[in-house]
Amino acid sequence: MTALIEQLLQQRIGMDIRSVGQQSLQRVLSGELQKFACNLSSYQQQLPQSDAMWTSLVEAIVVPETWFFRYPESFRLVAELASHLLNKQDGTKLSLLCLPCSTGEEPYSLAITLMQQGYQPHQFQIDALDINTKVLAQAKQGSFRDYSFRGCPAGLKERYFTARDGLYQIHPEIRKTVNFRYGNLLDPASLPPKKYHLVFCRNLLIYFDQDTQQAAVRQLRQLMLSTAYLFSGPAETGAFVKAGMVSLTQRDSFAFADPQKQPQLEPAKSTKATTVSAAALKTPKMSPAKPAGQTGRPSSTRVLPQAAPVKKNTSLLDDIERQANQGQLTQALALCQQALIELGPSAQLFYLWGLLSDSLNQKGNAEIYYRKTLYIEPLHAQALKQLAALLRAQNDYAAAERFEQRLNPRK
Ligand SMILES: C[S@@+](CC[C@H](N)C(=O)[O-])C[C@H]1O[C@@H](n2cnc3c(N)ncnc32)[C@H](O)[C@@H]1O
């Protein structure tokens, strides 16, 4: 019945409707039919030509969930990378891309991170893009509710925001460093004709099917300078490794570099982490995306259906994590079952299992394993955040908030 709408969402913005669920689509559509006072068949007829209908549908179906300093490790890594660039003092303006930026918390977190590293506003530029014009308008306004600061470093609000009428207004000097504009990752004509030092693309690829994910990664690579770094969300790392990108070993930063564009990279000699020898940004350690002896080029045989042979010891969980970081999601998932038999249940295992299922777009299983994690460890922060985000993506706001409450019990 809704195949045409699903097809349009897939073609124009890459959305795989399975990522939010049929129920969400039905709920959104019933609101849209009411709003435009028409039935499904006339709605489907008008939608492809109507900008108003299309914009309204996109705004209703995409999930703008975000908050300040989400995945704090990635901002710590940005601070480290940025301080090295600043130390070079060659007058280069640091350029950052944040796509998608949603209501602005992520690009403003980047701006604050750079200012904390000693950058002056004229020394960097952040381009922040999204397809949802409503969230872009909110982002430009720079006014936030308490909720956007969940899990934030203490003192952040007081230092960079002015409290007004129960909202927090970002200081104008930070506001000016971010250039918000419309951009669709899957429509190159809508993207800036420019390359960046740091690219943030987090929690967008989770809504795409695998082919669209790979098209998106190709597009993102076009936007990266030769020494650039890219930051993804935790459930998206597989797509970047599958495309042959190199994962940085900093835990929970979900950062990548492009080996083919990184002449400074030493060739991967073993599956142990190697260091960037003379990289412009010297600190990050790299874990090669490919097993020993292989080049960094993407290969269709990277994600094999069968599990690799594994030692029967407690490093099984490390093996799962390593395979996941190498983009071998299917093998890693197969090892989870083996780990359950050999090692028994644990929060660490169930969380990895949930994350892998999430990455493979198996949302039902992801929810089950995040919940199992929380059964064993009710305050497992990462599982709480991932599960809340997953439930929000399915428009189950009440359940998402219940889990978020556990993270911030005083709210
Ligand atoms: C969950 S938010 C992620 C925000 C932020 N990056 C984060 O991780 O906190 C997803 C955003 O992706 C945007 N989006 C969806 N499809 C897009 C596309 N094809 N191009 C650009 N933005 C898109 C949505 O409008 C929404 O604001």
The ligand as an SDF file (V2000), in Angstrom:
LIG
                    3D

 27 29  0  0  0  0  0  0  0  0999 V2000
   19.7650   11.0540   14.6430 C   0  0  0  0  0  0  0  0  0  0  0  0
   20.1260   12.5880   13.9010 S   0  0  0  0  0  0  0  0  0  0  0  0
   21.8730   12.6180   14.0930 C   0  0  0  0  0  0  0  0  0  0  0  0
   22.3830   13.9310   14.6090 C   0  0  0  0  0  0  0  0  0  0  0  0
   23.8470   13.9370   15.0580 C   0  0  0  0  0  0  0  0  0  0  0  0
   24.7380   13.6620   13.9710 N   0  0  0  0  0  0  0  0  0  0  0  0
   24.0810   12.9760   16.2000 C   0  0  0  0  0  0  0  0  0  0  0  0
   24.6170   11.8910   15.9830 O   0  0  0  0  0  0  0  0  0  0  0  0
   23.7330   13.3070   17.3370 O   0  0  0  0  0  0  0  0  0  0  0  0
   19.8270   12.1850   12.1850 C   0  0  0  0  0  0  0  0  0  0  0  0
   19.6980   13.3990   11.2800 C   0  0  0  0  0  0  0  0  0  0  0  0
   19.9170   12.9750    9.9310 O   0  0  0  0  0  0  0  0  0  0  0  0
   19.2110   13.8440    9.0720 C   0  0  0  0  0  0  0  0  0  0  0  0
   19.1660   13.1950    7.7350 N   0  0  0  0  0  0  0  0  0  0  0  0
   18.4230   12.1240    7.3630 C   0  0  0  0  0  0  0  0  0  0  0  0
   18.6850   11.7940    6.0760 N   0  0  0  0  0  0  0  0  0  0  0  0
   19.6270   12.6750    5.6390 C   0  0  0  0  0  0  0  0  0  0  0  0
   20.3430   12.8440    4.4060 C   0  0  0  0  0  0  0  0  0  0  0  0
   20.1110   12.0350    3.3610 N   0  0  0  0  0  0  0  0  0  0  0  0
   21.2350   13.8550    4.3070 N   0  0  0  0  0  0  0  0  0  0  0  0
   21.4520   14.6930    5.3520 C   0  0  0  0  0  0  0  0  0  0  0  0
   20.8270   14.5760    6.5410 N   0  0  0  0  0  0  0  0  0  0  0  0
   19.9400   13.5740    6.6890 C   0  0  0  0  0  0  0  0  0  0  0  0
   17.8930   13.9910    9.8030 C   0  0  0  0  0  0  0  0  0  0  0  0
   17.1850   15.1390    9.3880 O   0  0  0  0  0  0  0  0  0  0  0  0
   18.3380   14.0680   11.2800 C   0  0  0  0  0  0  0  0  0  0  0  0
   18.4570   15.4000   11.7100 O   0  0  0  0  0  0  0  0  0  0  0  0
  1  2  1  0
  2  3  1  0
  2 10  1  0
  3  4  1  0
  4  5  1  0
  5  6  1  0
  5  7  1  0
  7  8  2  0
  7  9  1  0
 10 11  1  0
 11 12  1  0
 11 26  1  0
 12 13  1  0
 13 14  1  0
 13 24  1  0
 14 15  1  0
 14 23  1  0
 15 16  2  0
 16 17  1  0
 17 18  1  0
 17 23  2  0
 18 19  1  0
 18 20  2  0
 20 21  1  0
 21 22  2  0
 22 23  1  0
 24 25  1  0
 24 26  1  0
 26 27  1  0
M  CHG  2   2   1   9  -1
M  END
$$$$
